[in-house]
Amino acid sequence: MDAEDPVIASYDVFLTDSQISRYVFQYPDRDCGERNKRNTGGPYAESTGQKPLVLRQKPKTGLVEIDVPINTSPDSYDFNKGHKYGEAMSESRVLKGGGAFGLAGGFNPNAASARGVKLEGEEGGEEVSSSVLEAMAGKSKTQTILRTQTLAGRIKEPYDGEPLYMLGAFRGSRESFFSPVSAVVQLRPQLHHLDAMEETSKARAMRGRKDTEEEAAVREPEARPVDVKVKPAEGGESVVSGNIELLKNMQEERWESLEWVDADTEDAWATYENYMIHNEPETLPQLKSAIDGESYLDAMSAPRVDPAHPEMTGWAMKQNRKKKDEAAE
């Protein structure tokens, strides 16, 4: 034992099973320390006043979104902009039709999701008229200000050679438990409110030009030559085709809403005890190494060369040394 680097603690290591999926959410744009003067920073939890309101997931394409409340105190919130963005979100026909902006919408803000969501009444199932939609937009500032922010990321499928991350938990002074992580997901703020602003601005402009466009449609169209060019197939087209198909699947897949359970609740601690710690570690099988210490060193080290016998390297040198050790015994 090195006197300058003594062992200060030792633990029994246990591996838990993989009955559930475990995801690590990272927030690159979030301060990890205490809350600052603008009341931001720290975890998204009840303790910081920013417990996520809902978690949405598209399991097949791996998309994840969470909505977190925004601090609307006067010292850190612009109510004029909040009202403008809130109205745009409430008037967005894409969002009302069950669609999405950004990556979840396939980067196509003009198309709703294919999940078939409609604005319907509770009983009759009739579509809401445009006059009702306009009345819905006429709310007070306190009702239409932007109160939530959306964070989004994507769960990617693991690939061969990818590092395997583990979550560690400790119990008592000697037991440590490690659980495999299904994926690490980085969630970043989304600008859906800006997409909604652009959508509503274009909609107003289209309504203003509606009469002009109808008059132009009555006119006889001008005959113009059409020049068709066919480009040769290239190797990159298969990649582009695959990306287009992925975006199409992202747009068409339905969202699945999940409830967010705060870390300090009894349900969260019960899940922690059941899936992060093995309650009967004495029943677990003992892990055994498949190679000895010398073989491990040979596998991770550069080939060794015996100066007396340079022709003998690696396995041959080890066998020669083994014979000498047996003869000495």
C-alpha positions as CSV (number, residue, x, y, z in Angstrom):
1,M,0.0,0.0,0.0
2,D,1.3,3.4,-0.9
3,A,1.7,5.5,2.2
4,E,1.1,8.7,0.3
5,D,-2.1,7.5,-1.2
6,P,-3.9,5.3,1.4
7,V,-7.2,3.5,0.9
8,I,-9.7,5.5,2.9
9,A,-12.9,3.4,2.1
10,S,-13.9,0.2,0.4
11,Y,-17.3,-0.8,-0.9
12,D,-19.1,-4.0,-2.0
13,V,-20.3,-3.3,-5.5
14,F,-23.7,-4.7,-6.7
15,L,-25.2,-4.4,-10.2
16,T,-29.0,-3.9,-10.4
17,D,-31.1,-5.4,-13.2
18,S,-32.6,-3.6,-16.2
19,Q,-36.3,-4.0,-15.6
20,I,-37.0,-0.4,-16.4
21,S,-35.6,2.3,-18.7
22,R,-33.4,4.9,-16.9
23,Y,-32.8,8.2,-18.7
24,V,-30.5,11.0,-17.6
25,F,-31.8,14.4,-18.5
26,Q,-29.2,17.1,-18.9
27,Y,-29.9,20.9,-19.2
28,P,-26.8,22.5,-20.9
29,D,-28.4,26.0,-20.7
30,R,-29.2,25.7,-17.0
31,D,-27.0,26.7,-14.1
32,C,-26.4,23.8,-11.8
33,G,-25.8,25.9,-8.7
34,E,-28.2,27.8,-6.4
35,R,-30.9,30.1,-7.7
36,N,-29.4,33.5,-8.7
37,K,-30.8,37.0,-8.5
38,R,-33.2,36.3,-11.4
39,N,-34.6,33.3,-9.6
40,T,-33.2,30.8,-12.1
41,G,-30.7,27.9,-11.7
42,G,-30.8,24.7,-9.8
43,P,-32.9,21.7,-10.7
44,Y,-36.3,21.8,-12.3
45,A,-38.2,20.8,-9.2
46,E,-40.8,21.9,-6.7
47,S,-38.1,23.2,-4.4
48,T,-37.1,25.8,-7.0
49,G,-40.6,26.7,-8.1
50,Q,-40.1,25.2,-11.5
51,K,-41.4,21.7,-11.4
52,P,-42.2,20.5,-14.9
53,L,-45.9,20.5,-15.7
54,V,-45.9,17.7,-18.2
55,L,-43.6,15.4,-20.1
56,R,-44.4,14.4,-23.7
57,Q,-42.7,11.6,-25.6
58,K,-42.7,10.0,-29.0
59,P,-41.3,6.6,-28.3
60,K,-40.6,5.4,-31.9
61,T,-38.7,8.5,-32.9
62,G,-37.3,9.2,-29.5
63,L,-38.5,12.8,-29.1
64,V,-39.0,14.2,-25.6
65,E,-40.5,17.6,-24.5
66,I,-41.2,19.0,-21.1
67,D,-43.0,22.2,-20.2
68,V,-41.6,24.2,-17.3
69,P,-43.2,27.3,-15.7
70,I,-41.6,30.7,-16.3
71,N,-40.8,33.1,-13.5
72,T,-43.3,35.9,-14.2
73,S,-42.2,38.2,-11.4
74,P,-42.0,41.9,-12.5
75,D,-38.3,42.2,-11.9
76,S,-37.5,39.4,-14.5
77,Y,-40.4,39.3,-16.9
78,D,-41.4,41.6,-19.8
79,F,-45.3,41.5,-19.7
80,N,-45.6,43.3,-23.1
81,K,-43.6,40.6,-24.8
82,G,-45.2,37.9,-22.7
83,H,-48.6,39.0,-23.8
84,K,-47.6,39.2,-27.5
85,Y,-46.1,35.7,-27.4
86,G,-49.0,34.3,-25.3
87,E,-51.5,35.5,-27.8
88,A,-49.6,34.0,-30.7
89,M,-49.5,30.6,-28.9
90,S,-53.2,30.7,-28.2
91,E,-54.1,31.7,-31.8
92,S,-51.8,29.1,-33.4
93,R,-53.9,26.8,-35.5
94,V,-51.0,24.3,-35.7
95,L,-51.0,23.9,-31.9
96,K,-54.8,23.8,-31.8
97,G,-54.9,21.1,-34.4
98,G,-52.6,18.8,-32.5
99,G,-49.4,19.8,-34.5
100,A,-46.0,20.9,-33.3
101,F,-43.3,23.3,-34.2
102,G,-39.6,22.6,-34.7
103,L,-38.1,19.1,-34.9
104,A,-41.3,17.4,-33.5
105,G,-43.3,18.9,-36.3
106,G,-40.8,17.8,-39.0
107,F,-39.7,21.5,-39.3
108,N,-43.0,22.1,-41.1
109,P,-45.0,24.7,-39.2
110,N,-47.8,24.7,-41.7
111,A,-48.8,21.0,-41.2
112,A,-50.6,19.6,-38.2
113,S,-49.7,16.2,-36.7
114,A,-51.4,13.2,-38.2
115,R,-52.8,12.1,-34.8
116,G,-56.2,13.4,-35.8
117,V,-56.8,15.9,-33.0
118,K,-59.6,18.4,-33.7
119,L,-61.2,21.2,-31.9
120,E,-64.4,19.6,-30.8
121,G,-67.2,20.2,-28.4
122,E,-67.6,17.9,-25.4
123,E,-70.7,16.2,-26.8
124,G,-71.6,17.2,-30.3
125,G,-68.2,16.8,-31.8
126,E,-68.7,19.8,-34.1
127,E,-65.7,21.7,-35.4
128,V,-65.2,25.1,-33.8
129,S,-66.0,28.0,-36.1
130,S,-63.7,30.8,-37.0
131,S,-65.8,33.3,-35.0
132,V,-65.4,31.2,-31.9
133,L,-61.6,31.0,-32.5
134,E,-61.5,34.8,-32.7
135,A,-63.5,35.1,-29.4
136,M,-61.1,32.7,-27.8
137,A,-58.2,35.0,-28.7
138,G,-59.9,38.0,-27.0
139,K,-58.7,37.3,-23.5
140,S,-57.0,39.5,-20.9
141,K,-53.3,39.9,-20.6
142,T,-53.2,37.8,-17.4
143,Q,-54.8,34.9,-19.3
144,T,-52.7,35.0,-22.5
145,I,-49.2,35.8,-21.3
146,L,-46.6,33.2,-22.0
147,R,-46.3,31.2,-18.7
148,T,-44.4,28.1,-19.8
149,Q,-41.2,27.2,-21.7
150,T,-40.7,24.0,-23.6
151,L,-37.4,22.1,-23.4
152,A,-36.8,19.3,-26.0
153,G,-34.4,16.7,-26.9
154,R,-34.1,13.3,-28.5
155,I,-33.4,9.8,-27.2
156,K,-31.0,8.2,-29.7
157,E,-30.6,4.5,-30.2
158,P,-27.4,3.0,-28.8
159,Y,-24.7,1.9,-31.2
160,D,-21.9,-0.7,-31.0
161,G,-18.9,0.6,-29.1
162,E,-20.8,3.4,-27.3
163,P,-19.8,3.9,-23.6
164,L,-22.1,2.4,-21.1
165,Y,-23.1,4.8,-18.4
166,M,-24.2,3.7,-14.9
167,L,-26.1,5.4,-12.1
168,G,-24.6,4.9,-8.6
169,A,-26.4,4.7,-5.3
170,F,-25.0,4.1,-1.9
171,R,-26.5,2.4,1.2
172,G,-24.8,2.4,4.5
173,S,-21.1,2.6,4.7
174,R,-20.1,-0.4,2.5
175,E,-22.7,-1.0,-0.2
176,S,-22.8,0.6,-3.6
177,F,-25.3,-0.2,-6.4
178,F,-24.8,0.5,-10.1
179,S,-27.7,0.6,-12.6
180,P,-27.4,0.9,-16.4
181,V,-28.5,4.1,-18.1
182,S,-30.7,3.6,-21.1
183,A,-29.8,7.0,-22.7
184,V,-28.5,10.5,-21.9
185,V,-30.8,13.2,-23.2
186,Q,-29.9,16.8,-23.5
187,L,-33.0,19.1,-23.2
188,R,-32.6,22.6,-24.6
189,P,-35.1,25.5,-24.7
190,Q,-37.3,25.7,-27.8
191,L,-38.5,28.8,-29.6
192,H,-42.1,27.7,-30.3
193,H,-43.4,31.1,-29.4
194,L,-41.5,32.7,-32.3
195,D,-42.8,30.0,-34.7
196,A,-46.3,30.8,-33.5
197,M,-45.7,34.5,-34.1
198,E,-44.5,33.8,-37.7
199,E,-47.5,31.6,-38.3
200,T,-50.1,34.1,-37.1
201,S,-48.4,37.0,-39.0
202,K,-48.6,35.0,-42.2
203,A,-52.2,34.1,-41.5
204,R,-53.2,37.7,-41.1
205,A,-51.3,38.7,-44.3
206,M,-53.0,35.9,-46.2
207,R,-56.5,37.0,-45.0
208,G,-55.6,40.6,-46.1
209,R,-54.7,39.4,-49.6
210,K,-57.6,36.9,-49.9
211,D,-59.8,39.1,-52.1
212,T,-56.9,40.0,-54.4
213,E,-55.9,36.4,-54.8
214,E,-59.5,35.4,-55.7
215,E,-59.6,38.1,-58.4
216,A,-56.3,36.9,-59.8
217,A,-57.5,33.3,-59.9
218,V,-60.4,34.3,-62.2
219,R,-58.1,35.7,-64.7
220,E,-56.8,33.5,-67.5
221,P,-53.4,32.1,-66.6
222,E,-50.5,33.1,-68.7
223,A,-48.9,30.3,-70.7
224,R,-45.2,29.7,-69.8
225,P,-42.8,27.1,-71.0
226,V,-41.7,24.4,-68.4
227,D,-38.1,23.3,-68.4
228,V,-37.6,19.9,-66.8
229,K,-34.1,18.8,-65.8
230,V,-33.2,15.4,-64.4
231,K,-30.1,15.2,-62.2
232,P,-28.1,12.1,-62.0
233,A,-28.4,10.0,-58.9
234,E,-25.7,10.6,-56.3
235,G,-24.6,8.6,-53.2
236,G,-25.8,11.4,-50.8
237,E,-29.4,11.1,-52.0
238,S,-30.0,8.0,-49.8
239,V,-29.0,9.9,-46.7
240,V,-31.3,12.8,-47.7
241,S,-34.1,10.4,-48.3
242,G,-33.5,8.8,-44.9
243,N,-33.6,12.2,-43.1
244,I,-36.9,13.1,-44.9
245,E,-38.4,9.9,-43.8
246,L,-37.3,10.5,-40.2
247,L,-38.8,14.0,-40.2
248,K,-42.0,12.6,-41.7
249,N,-42.2,10.0,-38.9
250,M,-41.5,12.6,-36.3
251,Q,-44.4,14.7,-37.6
252,E,-46.9,11.9,-37.8
253,E,-46.2,10.1,-34.5
254,R,-48.5,10.8,-31.7
255,W,-47.4,12.4,-28.4
256,E,-47.7,10.3,-25.3
257,S,-48.1,12.4,-22.1
258,L,-46.5,11.3,-18.9
259,E,-46.9,12.7,-15.4
260,W,-43.8,14.3,-13.8
261,V,-43.2,13.1,-10.2
262,D,-41.1,15.4,-8.1
263,A,-37.9,14.0,-6.6
264,D,-38.9,14.8,-3.1
265,T,-42.2,12.9,-3.1
266,E,-42.9,9.5,-1.5
267,D,-43.6,7.9,-4.9
268,A,-40.2,9.0,-6.2
269,W,-38.4,7.6,-3.1
270,A,-40.3,4.3,-3.4
271,T,-39.3,4.0,-7.1
272,Y,-35.7,4.8,-6.0
273,E,-35.7,2.0,-3.4
274,N,-37.3,-0.6,-5.8
275,Y,-35.2,0.0,-8.9
276,M,-31.9,1.6,-7.8
277,I,-31.1,-0.6,-4.8
278,H,-31.2,-4.3,-4.5
279,N,-33.0,-5.2,-1.2
280,E,-31.5,-8.7,-0.9
281,P,-27.9,-8.4,-2.1
282,E,-26.9,-11.6,-0.4
283,T,-28.9,-13.6,-3.0
284,L,-27.0,-12.1,-6.0
285,P,-24.5,-14.3,-7.8
286,Q,-20.8,-13.5,-7.3
287,L,-19.1,-12.0,-10.4
288,K,-16.0,-13.8,-11.5
289,S,-13.3,-12.4,-13.8
290,A,-12.8,-14.2,-17.1
291,I,-9.1,-13.4,-17.2
292,D,-6.3,-13.2,-14.7
293,G,-4.4,-10.1,-13.8
294,E,-1.4,-10.8,-16.1
295,S,-3.7,-11.5,-19.1
296,Y,-5.5,-8.2,-18.4
297,L,-2.2,-6.3,-18.4
298,D,-1.1,-8.0,-21.7
299,A,-4.4,-7.1,-23.3
300,M,-4.1,-3.4,-22.4
301,S,-0.4,-2.9,-22.7
302,A,2.0,-2.6,-25.7
303,P,3.8,-5.9,-26.7
304,R,6.7,-6.7,-24.4
305,V,10.1,-7.7,-25.8
306,D,12.7,-9.8,-24.0
307,P,16.1,-8.3,-24.7
308,A,17.7,-11.7,-24.4
309,H,15.2,-13.3,-26.8
310,P,13.9,-10.6,-29.1
311,E,12.1,-13.2,-31.2
312,M,9.9,-14.1,-28.3
313,T,7.1,-11.5,-27.7
314,G,3.7,-11.5,-26.2
315,W,2.2,-15.0,-25.7
316,A,5.5,-16.9,-26.4
317,M,7.4,-14.9,-23.9
318,K,4.8,-15.5,-21.3
319,Q,4.8,-19.2,-21.9
320,N,8.6,-19.3,-21.6
321,R,8.4,-17.4,-18.3
322,K,5.7,-19.8,-17.0
323,K,8.0,-22.8,-17.8
324,K,10.8,-21.2,-15.8
325,D,8.6,-20.6,-12.8
326,E,7.4,-24.2,-12.9
327,A,10.9,-25.5,-13.1
328,A,12.0,-23.3,-10.1
329,E,9.2,-24.8,-8.0
